Structure formats: structure tokens, C-alpha cells
Amino acid sequence: MSKKALIIGISGQDGGYLTQLLLGKGYEVHGTSRDHELATFSGLEKLGLKEKIKFHSLALSDFRSVMSVIQKVKPDELYNLAGQTSVGLSFSYPVETFESISVGTLNILECLRMLGLPVRFYNAGSSEVFGNTPNGADETTHFHPRSPYATAKAAAHYTVANYREAYKLHCATGVLFNHESPLRPARFVTKKIVSAAVRIKNGSGEKLQLGRIDIKRDWGWAPEYIEAMWLMLQQEKPQDYVIATGVCSSLQDYVVKVFEVLGLNWNDHVTFSKELQRPSDIDMSYGRATKAQDELKWTAKKQLPEIISAMVEDELRVQSEK
């Protein structure tokens, strides 16, 4: 019999590529959103996968809802990718962010504990928990969250570790650094930059407005990071892993490369606004994935120039079809 996977929060970038990976490995895939009958699932549609999924409605903040779906599906593997995913929005909606991430994760863990099913659980962590990492971060680096989103992710991370130790649940957190793809939602700055630059190339005449561009991040390719998620759950001993490229680039580097690919000079098309700056931000963030390389045999392959080219190429196609 094929394995069953339940992806909570299947509608986002990672949910789309994880679905693609699991279906390719012969899994039966179930996915959830708050209301699957109203959700668009644009990423799954773009990948041509929507009709291959069994959907369920689930609200992570509702314990009975979580229990009902897990009992019904009885998955072999459960991936939690849900919750409020925007760092910027978390400053405006801190309570909703904390509830959807930390309380939502706790609800899943409690259901798994009570049901006693042999489920392998993946928790989507975040590099945001580390704060500034001028020397890079790995599994031993102390947390210093600098946003409500990061605080919620830190709480969820420690809760997963507690349930793994106290109740021997097979659960792991992937501490993923930034990872991009054409499936990135428009609210993320990387997608915002690419979409605006392509519109400008096509003659829109607009200006791209940004906040700080001196911040530095570790950007990887989302489909590769999704493979690392799956590999974590194939290990007999569940552990947490940092997933990163180990290469740090500034947002200005990103902007320059996007416009260069389109044959444009970014200085002619970018303006700045203090209103787009966050109350607190991370100046430099990059990771060291040595443990993942040694134990999962995983290494990031695509670097930023290739990632940007892929995103720009896709956006050119999308806008040409409108």
C-alpha cells in the first residue's frame, strides 16, 4: 500500500512543491486549508496537481477540527506548513500570528499524543528565530527572535522538541532559511521585486518602492528545500535540521540582478519609503547546513543568480499570457 501524507497548509509555495515530490514518490496526498471549497490553490493549479489531492477543511486553532481530520486520514507522515507566514504582517497581527503558529502546532502534537498513531510529523520552523547571524547559524545557535512571527516560530520549535522528548513522538523541525520560487506569493518582497521589474520592462512606467535594501539573507531554491523536509522524516531518529545555502547576499544584490536579467538599470526604477521598514529587522542572516549535509546527504545546488533567472523567466511568461 502507498504511504499517506497529510499536508496542513497545502496552498502555499512549499505545499505545492511538497505535493509534487510526494506524488512522484507514490504517496496518497491529503491537504488542508481553512475552507478548501473556497480556497484557490493557485500553486497546485500551476503545477497541474489540484485534481490529484484529497482536500479537507481544517482550522489549526480549533482542536476538534485538527483531531477530526487526523483521525479521518490516519497519515503516515504529517507536514505542518500552515499559519500566518509573513514577518511584516506579524507586527500588525501579533496575536493571530502566535495562535496560528504556536497554538496550532501544539494542537497537532496533542492530537498525535492522544491518538497514539505512528505518525511522523514535520514542523516548519524558520531561520527568523535566530535573529542576526553575522557568523552563520546552525543547530547549536541560540535563538534571538526579532518579530512576533519569529517569536511564534521559536515557541513552536521548543514545543516540538518537548513532545519528542517527553512522549517519544517522531517529530522534527526544519529550520529553513529563505527559499524562493515562481510560486512565491506576491506579498513577499522577492516576488514583489520580480513582478514589478517585469511590468516595468513591459512599459508600465511605475516605480518599485522598497524599504531597506542593505539587509542580507541566505536565499535558496524552494524545491530543493522541500526535498530536505521529506528526508528528515525518513530518518529513524527524529532531529531538527538547519537548511541553508551558506551564501549571504544583500537585498540590493537581489534587486540589481533582477533588473540586470531584464537589461535594465535598477537605479532608474527604484524608490524608497520608511513606511515599508519594519519596527525591528534582521541585518544579516545565513545558515550552515553541515548537519544536513552529513546526515541527510542534502546540499543546496541552485544559487541566487539561477533562482532569479528562473523567477524572472516565469514572470515574463505569466505576464505575457494576461
C-alpha positions in Angstrom: 0.0 0.0 0.0 1.2 3.5 -0.7 2.0 5.9 2.1 -0.4 8.6 3.1 0.7 12.2 3.7 -1.3 15.0 5.2 -0.1 18.5 4.4 -1.7 21.1 6.7 -1.5 24.4 4.8 -1.1 22.9 1.4 -2.0 26.1 -0.6 1.3 27.9 -0.3 4.6 27.7 -2.1 6.1 24.8 0.0 2.8 22.9 -0.1 2.8 22.9 -3.9 6.3 21.6 -4.3 5.9 19.1 -1.4 2.8 17.7 -3.1 4.7 17.3 -6.3 7.6 15.5 -4.6 5.3 13.1 -2.6 3.1 12.3 -5.6 6.2 11.5 -7.6 7.2 9.0 -4.8 3.8 7.3 -5.0 2.2 8.8 -1.9 -1.5 9.4 -1.4 -1.7 13.1 -0.6 -4.3 14.8 1.5 -4.2 18.6 2.0 -6.0 21.1 4.2 -6.9 24.8 4.2 -9.3 26.7 6.4 -12.1 26.2 3.8 -11.0 24.0 1.0 -14.1 24.8 -1.0 -13.4 28.5 -1.2 -9.5 28.3 -1.4 -7.9 29.0 -4.8 -4.9 26.6 -4.6 -3.2 28.6 -7.4 0.2 27.0 -6.7 -1.3 23.5 -7.1 -3.1 24.5 -10.2 0.0 26.0 -11.7 1.8 22.7 -11.1 -1.2 20.7 -12.5 -1.7 18.8 -9.3 -5.0 20.1 -7.8 -7.1 17.2 -9.1 -4.8 14.7 -7.6 -5.3 15.8 -3.9 -7.9 14.9 -1.4 -8.9 18.1 0.4 -10.1 18.7 3.9 -11.1 21.9 5.8 -9.1 22.5 8.9 -8.6 25.4 11.3 -5.4 24.9 13.3 -6.7 27.0 16.2 -9.7 24.6 16.6 -8.6 21.5 18.4 -11.6 19.4 17.4 -11.1 20.3 13.7 -7.5 19.1 13.9 -8.4 15.9 15.7 -11.2 15.1 13.2 -9.0 15.4 10.1 -6.1 13.4 11.6 -8.4 10.7 12.8 -10.1 10.5 9.3 -6.9 10.5 7.3 -4.6 8.5 9.6 -1.5 9.7 7.8 1.9 8.0 7.8 3.5 11.5 7.5 2.1 14.8 8.6 3.6 18.1 7.4 2.6 21.3 9.1 3.1 24.3 6.7 0.2 26.4 8.0 0.0 29.6 9.9 0.5 33.3 9.3 3.7 33.3 7.2 4.5 37.0 6.7 7.1 38.5 9.0 5.9 42.0 8.1 2.2 41.2 8.8 3.1 39.7 12.1 3.8 43.2 13.5 0.2 44.2 12.6 -1.4 40.9 13.7 0.8 39.5 16.5 -2.0 37.6 18.3 -3.3 35.9 15.2 0.3 35.1 14.2 1.1 33.5 17.6 -2.1 31.5 17.7 -1.9 30.2 14.2 1.7 29.1 14.6 2.5 28.1 18.2 -1.0 27.1 19.4 -1.7 25.4 16.1 1.4 23.3 16.4 0.5 22.4 20.0 -2.9 21.3 18.8 -1.3 18.9 16.3 1.1 17.5 18.8 -1.7 16.9 21.4 -3.8 15.1 18.8 -0.8 12.9 17.9 -0.2 12.2 21.6 -3.8 11.3 22.3 -4.4 9.2 19.2 -1.2 7.2 19.6 -0.9 6.8 15.8 2.6 6.0 14.4 2.7 9.3 12.5 6.0 11.0 11.5 5.5 14.8 12.0 7.3 17.6 10.2 7.1 21.1 11.7 8.0 24.1 9.5 10.5 26.1 11.5 12.1 29.4 10.4 15.6 30.9 10.4 13.9 34.1 11.8 14.2 32.5 15.2 18.0 33.2 15.2 17.8 37.0 14.6 21.1 38.4 13.4 23.6 35.7 12.5 26.8 37.5 11.3 28.8 34.3 11.8 26.1 32.0 10.4 23.7 29.7 12.3 23.4 26.0 12.8 21.5 23.7 15.2 23.5 24.9 18.2 22.9 28.7 17.7 20.9 30.5 20.4 17.5 32.0 19.4 17.0 35.7 19.4 13.7 36.4 17.6 13.1 39.9 16.4 9.4 39.8 15.3 6.1 38.3 16.5 6.4 35.8 13.7 9.9 34.7 14.9 8.7 34.5 18.5 5.8 32.2 17.5 8.1 30.0 15.5 10.5 29.8 18.4 7.7 28.7 20.7 6.6 26.1 18.2 10.1 24.8 17.8 10.6 24.2 21.6 7.1 22.7 21.9 8.0 20.1 19.2 11.3 19.3 21.0 9.4 18.9 24.3 6.9 16.4 22.8 9.6 14.5 21.1 11.5 14.0 24.4 8.5 13.7 26.8 6.2 11.5 24.7 8.7 9.9 22.2 6.8 11.3 19.2 8.6 11.1 15.8 8.7 14.8 15.1 11.3 17.1 13.6 11.6 20.8 12.9 13.2 22.0 9.7 14.8 25.4 10.4 14.7 26.6 6.8 16.4 29.8 5.6 14.7 31.9 2.9 13.8 29.8 -0.2 12.2 31.2 -3.3 10.5 30.0 -6.5 7.9 31.2 -9.0 5.2 30.0 -6.5 6.1 32.8 -4.0 3.0 34.8 -3.1 3.0 38.5 -4.2 3.3 39.8 -0.7 6.9 38.6 -0.3 9.4 41.2 -1.3 11.4 38.8 -3.6 8.2 38.2 -5.7 7.2 41.9 -5.5 10.6 42.9 -7.0 10.4 40.4 -9.8 6.8 41.2 -10.7 7.4 44.9 -10.7 10.6 44.7 -12.7 8.9 42.7 -15.4 6.0 45.1 -15.6 8.5 48.0 -15.9 10.2 46.0 -18.7 6.9 45.8 -20.4 6.4 49.5 -20.2 4.3 50.1 -17.1 6.3 53.3 -16.2 5.9 52.6 -12.5 8.5 52.9 -9.7 9.3 50.0 -7.5 9.0 51.2 -3.8 11.1 49.4 -1.2 12.2 49.8 2.4 15.7 48.8 3.4 17.8 47.0 0.8 21.0 46.7 2.9 19.7 43.6 4.7 21.4 40.4 3.9 19.8 37.0 3.5 20.6 33.4 2.6 18.3 32.6 -0.4 17.8 29.0 -1.7 15.6 27.2 -4.2 12.3 26.0 -2.7 12.0 22.6 -4.5 15.4 21.6 -3.0 14.4 22.7 0.5 11.2 20.6 0.2 13.3 17.5 -0.5 15.1 18.2 2.8 11.8 18.2 4.6 11.0 14.8 3.3 14.4 13.4 4.1 14.0 14.5 7.7 11.0 12.2 8.2 12.9 9.3 6.6 15.4 9.2 9.5 14.9 6.6 12.2 15.9 9.1 14.9 13.9 12.3 14.6 16.0 15.5 14.9 16.0 19.2 13.9 18.0 20.4 11.0 19.1 23.8 9.6 18.6 24.0 5.8 20.5 26.8 4.0 22.9 27.5 1.2 25.6 29.1 3.4 25.8 32.1 1.0 24.7 35.6 2.1 23.6 38.3 -0.3 22.0 41.7 0.2 18.6 42.7 -1.0 20.3 45.3 -3.1 22.3 42.4 -4.8 18.9 40.7 -5.5 17.4 43.9 -6.9 20.4 44.6 -9.1 20.4 41.1 -10.5 16.7 41.1 -11.3 16.9 44.3 -13.3 20.2 43.1 -15.0 18.5 40.0 -16.3 15.9 42.2 -17.9 18.5 44.6 -19.3 17.6 47.4 -17.0 19.4 49.7 -14.5 17.7 49.4 -11.2 18.7 52.9 -10.2 16.3 54.3 -12.8 13.3 52.4 -11.4 13.5 52.1 -7.6 12.4 54.5 -4.8 12.5 54.1 -1.1 10.0 54.6 1.7 10.5 54.5 5.5 6.9 53.3 5.8 8.0 49.9 4.4 10.6 49.4 7.1 9.8 47.1 10.0 9.9 48.1 13.7 12.9 45.8 14.0 14.6 43.8 11.4 17.5 41.3 10.9 20.6 42.9 9.3 22.3 39.6 8.3 21.0 36.1 8.2 22.6 33.0 6.8 22.9 29.4 7.8 25.3 26.4 8.0 23.7 23.2 6.9 26.6 20.9 7.8 24.5 18.5 9.8 22.0 18.1 6.9 24.9 17.5 4.5 26.4 14.8 6.8 23.2 13.0 7.9 20.7 13.7 5.2 23.2 13.8 2.4 21.5 17.1 1.3 23.2 20.1 -0.2 21.8 23.2 -1.8 22.6 23.3 -5.5 20.9 26.3 -7.1 22.4 29.7 -6.1 20.9 33.1 -6.3 21.6 34.0 -10.0 20.0 30.8 -11.2 17.0 31.3 -8.8 16.5 34.9 -10.1 16.7 33.8 -13.7 14.1 31.1 -13.1 11.7 33.5 -11.3 12.1 36.3 -14.0 11.5 33.8 -16.8 8.4 32.5 -15.2 7.1 36.0 -14.5 7.7 37.1 -18.1 5.6 34.1 -19.3 2.8 34.8 -16.8 2.5 38.5 -17.7 2.6 37.8 -21.4 -0.4 35.5 -21.0 -2.5 38.2 -19.3 
